[in-house]
Amino acid sequence: MSEWTISALAEAIRTRRISPVEITRACLERIERLDPQLKAFITVDAEGAMRAARAREADVAAGALRGPLHGVPLAYKDLCHVPGLPTTCGTLTREYFLGPRPCTAVSRLTAAGAITLGKLNMTELALGPFGENLHHGDPQNPWARGHVSGGSSSGSGVAVAAGLALGALGSDTGGSVRLPAACCGIVGLKPTYGRVSRAGVMPLSWSLDHIGPMARTVRDAALLLGVIAGHDPEDATTSHRPVPDYVAGLDVPLGAVRLGVPENYYFDRLDGQVTRAVESAIRVLEGLGAKVTPVHVPDPEIVSGCSNVLARSESAAIHVRVAKDRPHELQETVRLRIEVGYHVSAYDYLQAQRLRARLARELVADVFDKVDVLVVPTIPEPAPSYDAAKAGTAQERVQRMGRFSRLTRPFNGLGLPALSVPCGFSLDGRPLGLQIVGRPFAEARALRLGHAYEQAAGWTTRRPGAL
């Protein structure tokens, strides 16, 4: 299980070298053996997964494959509404989210032949970058037990890194796909705002939420994105732009791609191990033909400030009932972050919306006229221990959260596609991440660059030990 990729498995199923039943059973056995310690899942649907696997196996025998993911076992962050399964959103409430429609992204993956293993653990209400969960247990980093797995899509990162599922969906409001991808040594993509439908997903912030794929390789992430991307009548924010063949575009020669390296903000106050790993990754990209250009980007602190205003007020509006009626059920840091939103004025909210739109236009006009992509770190330090992340007062913990997600959060405010790929390890073996950011709807270019780097660097061939 730890060696399969989605692409390789789909081909093996298509050519009948392995059956959907065999691979699904192997996943479920691995979950049963490892998840009591890793705590990646909230709900495992073993019966439903095996029923679907037998149906997919019958399809193979009849020569009627459903799509490019036929028989591939996946799992989904527990804020995606999947009919027949509870959606806790990481809370104590088993049916916290009762959506009027199923999650479009999950439905599209299922229509393409994927098998649902279950629902994945997450930071409560998706409010936190470390991934801890008081109610369902702290998802353990497969590379370093006792260390954070990144949040809020923590279970998604753990499940993919540990080989419990071949791929997963996460949501990303301030880095919640990319942070666990970096911490767990896998690939995570936050697409352009509007590229992937959010229908059937419990929102945290309408203005900032994104749904994205998490997988072991860039090719697998590209395959998943190609399935879930595209306009959805159930989500008015989705774009009508055609969806390219992201997988086919991976092997297109890079050419003299212009690589923007920000001179401000993104390389400040980094752990030295992160700095060295990212600088080494940039040299690898230069060796592949990329031309490095130093650039100055609009102040990310201002973008993050706008995002904070939007996220705080919108999350307070969305989760006001549980926060006011049952505050004792919430983790202290989650409750505090929601309560801040009660005090955001309409004036501040509207000004934040206006300012972030202007900053997005300026970045595209001023920066992406000079370069094709930006490359920056994903996380400012290797995944800290849970003890360190949870130390101090609730206010100190919230401030620590802000520091850990400061490199990913601006790209939610700007709505730009951002890909995190592994770019090395700390001295004690904790994964590190490189973030590749493109202009709006330029996922194909970011994926192509990430794939080229992945092939040259080889980090994604490594697997956590002792599993």
C-alpha positions as CSV (number, residue, x, y, z in Angstrom):
1,M,0.0,0.0,0.0
2,S,2.8,2.4,0.8
3,E,4.2,2.1,-2.8
4,W,1.1,2.6,-4.9
5,T,0.2,5.9,-6.6
6,I,-3.2,6.7,-8.0
7,S,-2.0,6.7,-11.6
8,A,-0.2,3.3,-11.2
9,L,-3.1,1.7,-9.4
10,A,-5.7,2.9,-11.9
11,E,-3.6,1.3,-14.7
12,A,-3.1,-1.9,-12.8
13,I,-6.9,-2.2,-12.2
14,R,-7.6,-1.4,-15.9
15,T,-5.2,-4.1,-17.0
16,R,-6.5,-6.5,-14.4
17,R,-3.2,-6.9,-12.5
18,I,-5.0,-6.1,-9.3
19,S,-8.7,-5.9,-8.4
20,P,-10.7,-3.2,-6.7
21,V,-11.6,-5.7,-4.1
22,E,-8.0,-6.6,-3.3
23,I,-6.8,-3.0,-3.0
24,T,-9.8,-1.8,-1.0
25,R,-9.4,-4.7,1.4
26,A,-5.7,-3.9,1.8
27,C,-6.6,-0.2,2.6
28,L,-9.2,-1.3,5.2
29,E,-6.8,-3.7,6.8
30,R,-4.1,-1.0,7.0
31,I,-6.6,1.4,8.5
32,E,-7.7,-1.1,11.1
33,R,-4.0,-1.8,12.0
34,L,-2.6,1.8,12.0
35,D,-5.4,4.2,12.5
36,P,-5.9,3.6,16.2
37,Q,-2.5,5.3,16.6
38,L,-2.6,7.7,13.7
39,K,-6.2,8.9,14.1
40,A,-6.6,10.0,10.5
41,F,-10.3,8.9,10.2
42,I,-13.4,9.9,12.0
43,T,-15.7,7.5,10.1
44,V,-14.6,4.4,8.2
45,D,-17.2,3.0,5.9
46,A,-15.8,-0.5,5.5
47,E,-19.1,-2.1,4.4
48,G,-19.9,0.6,1.9
49,A,-16.3,0.6,0.5
50,M,-16.4,-3.2,0.0
51,R,-19.8,-3.0,-1.6
52,A,-18.5,-0.4,-4.0
53,A,-15.3,-2.4,-4.7
54,R,-17.3,-5.5,-5.6
55,A,-19.4,-3.4,-8.0
56,R,-16.3,-1.9,-9.6
57,E,-14.8,-5.4,-9.9
58,A,-17.9,-6.5,-11.8
59,D,-17.5,-3.5,-14.1
60,V,-14.0,-4.5,-14.9
61,A,-15.1,-8.0,-15.7
62,A,-17.7,-6.6,-18.1
63,G,-15.2,-4.2,-19.7
64,A,-17.2,-1.2,-18.4
65,L,-14.8,1.1,-16.5
66,R,-16.5,4.2,-15.1
67,G,-13.6,6.6,-15.5
68,P,-9.9,7.3,-14.8
69,L,-10.2,6.5,-11.1
70,H,-12.0,3.2,-11.5
71,G,-11.5,1.2,-8.3
72,V,-9.2,3.7,-6.6
73,P,-9.9,4.0,-2.8
74,L,-10.0,7.7,-1.6
75,A,-11.1,9.4,1.6
76,Y,-12.5,12.9,2.3
77,K,-12.2,15.6,4.9
78,D,-15.2,15.4,7.3
79,L,-16.8,18.6,6.1
80,C,-17.8,17.0,2.8
81,H,-21.4,15.9,2.7
82,V,-21.5,12.3,1.6
83,P,-25.0,10.7,1.7
84,G,-25.2,7.9,4.2
85,L,-22.2,9.1,6.3
86,P,-22.2,11.6,9.2
87,T,-20.4,15.0,8.8
88,T,-19.0,16.1,12.1
89,C,-16.7,18.9,10.8
90,G,-14.5,17.7,13.6
91,T,-17.0,18.6,16.4
92,L,-18.7,16.5,19.0
93,T,-21.9,16.6,17.0
94,R,-22.2,13.6,14.8
95,E,-24.5,15.3,12.2
96,Y,-23.1,18.9,12.5
97,F,-23.5,19.6,8.8
98,L,-26.7,18.4,7.1
99,G,-26.2,19.7,3.5
100,P,-29.1,19.9,1.1
101,R,-27.0,18.3,-1.6
102,P,-24.0,16.0,-1.7
103,C,-20.5,17.3,-2.1
104,T,-20.0,17.9,-5.8
105,A,-16.3,17.1,-5.8
106,V,-16.9,13.8,-4.1
107,S,-19.7,13.0,-6.5
108,R,-17.5,13.7,-9.5
109,L,-14.7,11.4,-8.1
110,T,-17.3,8.7,-7.5
111,A,-18.6,9.1,-11.0
112,A,-15.0,8.6,-12.2
113,G,-14.9,5.3,-10.4
114,A,-13.4,6.1,-7.0
115,I,-14.3,4.2,-3.9
116,T,-15.1,6.0,-0.7
117,L,-13.2,4.7,2.4
118,G,-14.7,7.2,4.8
119,K,-14.4,10.6,6.4
120,L,-11.1,12.1,7.6
121,N,-10.2,13.9,10.9
122,M,-9.7,17.6,10.9
123,T,-9.2,20.6,13.2
124,E,-12.6,21.4,14.7
125,L,-14.6,23.5,12.3
126,A,-11.4,23.8,10.2
127,L,-10.1,26.5,12.5
128,G,-6.5,25.8,13.0
129,P,-3.2,25.1,11.1
130,F,-1.8,22.5,13.4
131,G,-4.5,19.8,13.0
132,E,-5.2,19.0,16.6
133,N,-8.6,17.7,17.6
134,L,-9.7,17.3,21.2
135,H,-12.8,15.3,20.4
136,H,-11.5,12.7,17.9
137,G,-7.8,12.6,18.8
138,D,-4.8,14.4,17.4
139,P,-3.8,13.1,14.0
140,Q,-0.2,11.9,14.3
141,N,2.4,12.9,11.8
142,P,3.5,9.6,10.2
143,W,7.1,10.9,9.9
144,A,7.4,12.0,13.5
145,R,4.8,10.8,16.1
146,G,3.9,13.4,18.6
147,H,4.3,16.2,16.0
148,V,1.6,18.1,14.2
149,S,0.3,16.9,10.9
150,G,-0.7,20.3,9.7
151,G,-4.3,21.6,9.6
152,S,-7.0,21.9,9.2
153,S,-7.0,19.0,6.7
154,S,-4.9,17.0,9.1
155,G,-6.5,13.6,8.6
156,S,-6.2,14.0,4.8
157,G,-2.4,14.5,5.1
158,V,-1.9,11.6,7.5
159,A,-4.1,9.2,5.5
160,V,-2.3,9.8,2.2
161,A,1.2,9.9,3.8
162,A,0.6,6.7,5.7
163,G,-0.9,4.8,2.8
164,L,-4.3,4.5,4.3
165,A,-5.9,6.0,1.2
166,L,-4.5,6.7,-2.2
167,G,-5.6,10.3,-2.2
168,A,-7.9,12.7,-0.4
169,L,-9.8,15.9,-0.5
170,G,-9.1,18.8,1.8
171,S,-10.4,22.4,2.2
172,D,-8.1,25.4,2.2
173,T,-9.2,28.7,3.7
174,G,-5.7,29.9,4.9
175,G,-3.5,27.0,4.0
176,S,-5.4,23.9,5.1
177,V,-4.5,21.8,2.1
178,R,-0.9,23.0,1.7
179,L,0.1,23.0,5.4
180,P,-0.7,19.3,6.0
181,A,0.8,18.4,2.6
182,A,4.1,20.1,3.7
183,C,4.1,18.6,7.2
184,C,3.3,15.1,6.0
185,G,5.6,15.0,2.9
186,I,2.9,14.8,0.2
187,V,1.5,17.0,-2.6
188,G,-1.4,19.4,-2.0
189,L,-3.0,21.9,-4.3
190,K,-5.2,24.9,-3.6
191,P,-6.7,25.7,-7.0
192,T,-7.8,29.1,-8.2
193,Y,-10.9,30.5,-6.4
194,G,-13.8,29.3,-8.5
195,R,-11.9,26.4,-10.2
196,V,-13.5,23.7,-8.0
197,S,-17.1,23.6,-6.7
198,R,-17.6,24.0,-2.9
199,A,-21.2,22.8,-3.1
200,G,-22.0,20.2,-0.4
201,V,-19.1,21.3,1.7
202,M,-19.5,23.0,5.1
203,P,-18.1,26.5,4.7
204,L,-15.8,28.4,7.0
205,S,-15.4,31.5,4.9
206,W,-17.4,32.0,1.6
207,S,-14.8,34.5,0.4
208,L,-11.7,32.4,1.0
209,D,-12.7,28.7,1.0
210,H,-11.2,26.4,-1.7
211,I,-11.4,22.6,-2.2
212,G,-8.3,20.8,-3.4
213,P,-6.7,17.4,-3.9
214,M,-4.0,15.8,-1.8
215,A,-1.9,12.9,-3.1
216,R,1.5,11.4,-3.1
217,T,2.7,12.8,-6.4
218,V,2.0,15.8,-8.6
219,R,0.7,13.5,-11.4
220,D,-1.9,12.1,-8.9
221,A,-2.9,15.6,-7.8
222,A,-3.3,16.6,-11.5
223,L,-5.5,13.6,-12.2
224,L,-7.7,14.4,-9.2
225,L,-8.0,18.0,-10.1
226,G,-9.0,17.2,-13.7
227,V,-12.0,15.2,-12.3
228,I,-13.2,17.7,-9.7
229,A,-12.6,21.0,-11.6
230,G,-15.2,22.8,-13.7
231,H,-18.4,24.8,-13.4
232,D,-21.1,23.6,-11.1
233,P,-24.7,25.1,-11.2
234,E,-24.9,24.4,-7.5
235,D,-22.0,26.9,-6.8
236,A,-22.4,30.3,-8.4
237,T,-18.8,31.2,-7.7
238,T,-17.4,28.4,-10.0
239,S,-15.9,29.5,-13.3
240,H,-17.1,28.5,-16.8
241,R,-13.6,28.3,-18.1
242,P,-12.8,25.0,-19.8
243,V,-10.8,22.5,-17.8
244,P,-7.6,21.5,-19.5
245,D,-6.0,18.0,-19.4
246,Y,-3.7,18.6,-16.5
247,V,-2.1,15.2,-16.7
248,A,-1.2,15.6,-20.4
249,G,0.3,18.9,-19.7
250,L,2.8,17.5,-17.1
251,D,5.3,16.3,-19.7
252,V,5.3,19.4,-21.8
253,P,8.8,20.9,-21.8
254,L,9.3,23.6,-19.2
255,G,11.1,26.0,-21.5
256,A,12.7,29.1,-20.0
257,V,10.0,29.4,-17.3
258,R,10.4,32.7,-15.3
259,L,10.7,31.9,-11.6
260,G,9.9,34.8,-9.3
261,V,11.5,34.7,-5.9
262,P,10.1,37.4,-3.5
263,E,12.6,39.7,-1.9
264,N,10.1,40.7,0.8
265,Y,8.3,38.7,3.5
266,Y,8.4,35.1,2.4
267,F,12.0,34.4,3.4
268,D,11.9,36.4,6.6
269,R,12.0,34.6,10.0
270,L,12.4,31.1,8.6
271,D,13.9,28.1,10.3
272,G,17.4,27.7,8.8
273,Q,16.6,24.2,7.6
274,V,13.6,25.5,5.6
275,T,15.7,28.3,4.0
276,R,18.4,25.8,2.9
277,A,15.8,23.3,1.5
278,V,13.9,26.0,-0.5
279,E,17.2,27.5,-1.8
280,S,18.3,24.1,-2.9
281,A,15.0,23.5,-4.6
282,I,15.4,26.7,-6.5
283,R,18.8,25.6,-7.7
284,V,17.3,22.4,-8.9
285,L,14.7,24.4,-10.9
286,E,17.5,26.5,-12.3
287,G,19.2,23.4,-13.5
288,L,16.0,22.4,-15.3
289,G,16.1,25.6,-17.3
290,A,14.1,28.0,-15.1
291,K,15.3,31.6,-15.0
292,V,15.2,33.1,-11.5
293,T,14.0,36.7,-11.1
294,P,13.9,38.5,-7.7
295,V,10.6,40.3,-7.3
296,H,8.8,42.5,-4.8
297,V,5.3,41.5,-4.1
298,P,2.5,43.6,-2.6
299,D,2.7,43.5,1.1
300,P,1.4,40.1,2.2
301,E,0.7,41.4,5.7
302,I,-2.0,43.6,4.3
303,V,-3.5,40.8,2.2
304,S,-3.4,38.6,5.3
305,G,-5.1,41.3,7.4
306,C,-7.9,41.6,4.8
307,S,-8.2,37.8,4.9
308,N,-8.4,37.7,8.7
309,V,-11.2,40.3,8.7
310,L,-13.2,38.2,6.1
311,A,-12.6,34.9,7.7
312,R,-13.4,36.0,11.3
313,S,-16.7,37.7,10.4
314,E,-17.8,34.9,8.0
315,S,-16.9,32.0,10.3
316,A,-18.7,33.7,13.1
317,A,-21.9,34.1,11.0
318,I,-21.7,30.5,9.9
319,H,-21.0,28.9,13.3
320,V,-22.8,31.3,15.6
321,R,-25.3,28.8,16.9
322,V,-22.8,26.3,18.3
323,A,-20.6,29.1,19.5
324,K,-23.4,30.9,21.4
325,D,-25.7,28.0,22.4
326,R,-23.0,25.3,23.2
327,P,-19.7,27.1,23.7
328,H,-18.6,24.4,26.2
329,E,-18.5,21.9,23.3
330,L,-15.8,23.8,21.4
331,Q,-12.0,23.8,21.9
332,E,-11.0,27.0,23.6
333,T,-8.9,28.3,20.7
334,V,-11.7,27.5,18.2
335,R,-14.3,29.4,20.4
336,L,-12.0,32.4,20.8
337,R,-11.4,32.6,17.0
338,I,-15.1,32.6,16.3
339,E,-15.9,35.1,19.0
340,V,-13.5,37.7,17.5
341,G,-15.7,37.7,14.4
342,Y,-18.7,39.1,16.4
343,H,-16.9,42.5,16.6
344,V,-16.0,43.0,12.9
345,S,-18.0,46.0,11.6
346,A,-19.7,46.0,8.3
347,Y,-17.5,48.9,7.3
348,D,-14.3,46.9,8.0
349,Y,-15.7,43.9,6.2
350,L,-16.5,45.8,3.0
351,Q,-13.3,47.7,3.0
352,A,-11.4,44.4,3.4
353,Q,-13.2,43.0,0.4
354,R,-12.4,46.1,-1.7
355,L,-8.8,46.2,-0.7
356,R,-8.0,42.5,-1.3
357,A,-9.6,42.7,-4.8
358,R,-7.3,45.7,-5.6
359,L,-4.3,43.9,-4.2
360,A,-5.1,40.8,-6.3
361,R,-5.3,43.0,-9.5
362,E,-2.0,44.7,-8.6
363,L,-0.2,41.4,-8.0
364,V,-1.3,39.9,-11.3
365,A,-0.5,43.1,-13.2
366,D,2.8,44.0,-11.5
367,V,4.3,40.6,-10.7
368,F,3.0,38.1,-13.2
369,D,3.9,40.4,-16.1
370,K,7.5,39.8,-15.0
371,V,7.4,36.1,-14.0
372,D,5.4,33.0,-14.7
373,V,5.3,31.6,-11.2
374,L,6.3,32.5,-7.6
375,V,8.3,30.0,-5.5
376,V,8.2,30.4,-1.7
377,P,8.3,28.1,1.4
378,T,5.0,26.4,2.5
379,I,5.8,26.3,6.2
380,P,8.2,28.5,8.2
381,E,9.6,25.6,10.3
382,P,9.5,21.8,10.4
383,A,6.3,20.5,12.0
384,P,6.4,21.3,15.7
385,S,5.5,18.9,18.4
386,Y,2.0,19.0,19.7
387,D,3.4,19.9,23.1
388,A,5.0,23.0,21.6
389,A,1.9,23.9,19.5
390,K,-0.4,23.7,22.5
391,A,1.8,25.4,25.1
392,G,0.8,28.6,26.8
393,T,-2.5,30.5,27.0
394,A,-5.2,30.2,24.4
395,Q,-4.3,33.7,23.1
396,E,-0.6,32.6,22.7
397,R,-1.7,29.5,20.9
398,V,-3.8,31.5,18.4
399,Q,-0.8,33.8,17.8
400,R,1.3,30.8,17.1
401,M,-1.2,29.5,14.6
402,G,-1.0,32.8,12.8
403,R,2.8,32.6,12.5
404,F,2.7,29.0,11.2
405,S,0.2,29.8,8.4
406,R,1.6,33.2,7.4
407,L,3.2,31.9,4.2
408,T,0.0,30.3,2.8
409,R,-2.7,32.6,3.9
410,P,-2.0,35.5,1.5
411,F,-2.8,33.3,-1.5
412,N,-6.3,32.6,-0.2
413,G,-6.9,36.3,0.0
414,L,-5.6,36.7,-3.6
415,G,-7.4,33.5,-4.9
416,L,-4.3,32.3,-6.7
417,P,-3.5,28.6,-7.4
418,A,-0.8,27.4,-5.0
419,L,0.9,23.9,-5.1
420,S,2.9,22.5,-2.2
421,V,5.5,19.8,-3.1
422,P,8.0,18.1,-0.8
423,C,11.4,19.7,-0.9
424,G,13.4,17.9,1.6
425,F,13.6,17.0,5.3
426,S,14.8,18.5,8.6
427,L,17.9,16.9,10.2
428,D,15.6,14.7,12.3
429,G,13.4,13.6,9.3
430,R,10.5,16.0,9.3
431,P,9.2,16.9,5.8
432,L,9.5,20.4,4.3
433,G,7.5,22.0,1.6
434,L,8.0,24.2,-1.5
435,Q,5.1,26.4,-2.6
436,I,4.6,27.1,-6.4
437,V,2.1,29.9,-7.0
438,G,0.7,30.8,-10.4
439,R,-1.5,33.5,-12.0
440,P,-5.3,32.8,-11.9
441,F,-6.3,29.5,-13.5
442,A,-2.7,28.6,-14.3
443,E,-2.8,25.4,-12.4
444,A,-1.4,23.5,-15.4
445,R,1.9,25.6,-15.3
446,A,2.3,25.1,-11.5
447,L,1.7,21.4,-11.8
448,R,4.1,21.1,-14.7
449,L,6.9,22.9,-12.8
450,G,6.1,20.8,-9.7
451,H,6.2,17.6,-11.6
452,A,9.6,18.5,-13.2
453,Y,11.0,19.3,-9.8
454,E,9.5,16.2,-8.2
455,Q,11.1,14.0,-10.9
456,A,14.5,15.7,-10.5
457,A,14.6,15.8,-6.7
458,G,13.0,12.5,-5.9
459,W,11.6,13.4,-2.5
460,T,8.2,11.8,-3.2
461,T,9.8,8.3,-3.5
462,R,10.5,8.4,0.3
463,R,8.0,6.9,2.7
464,P,7.6,7.2,6.5
465,G,9.3,4.4,8.4
466,A,7.8,2.1,11.1
467,L,4.4,1.7,9.4
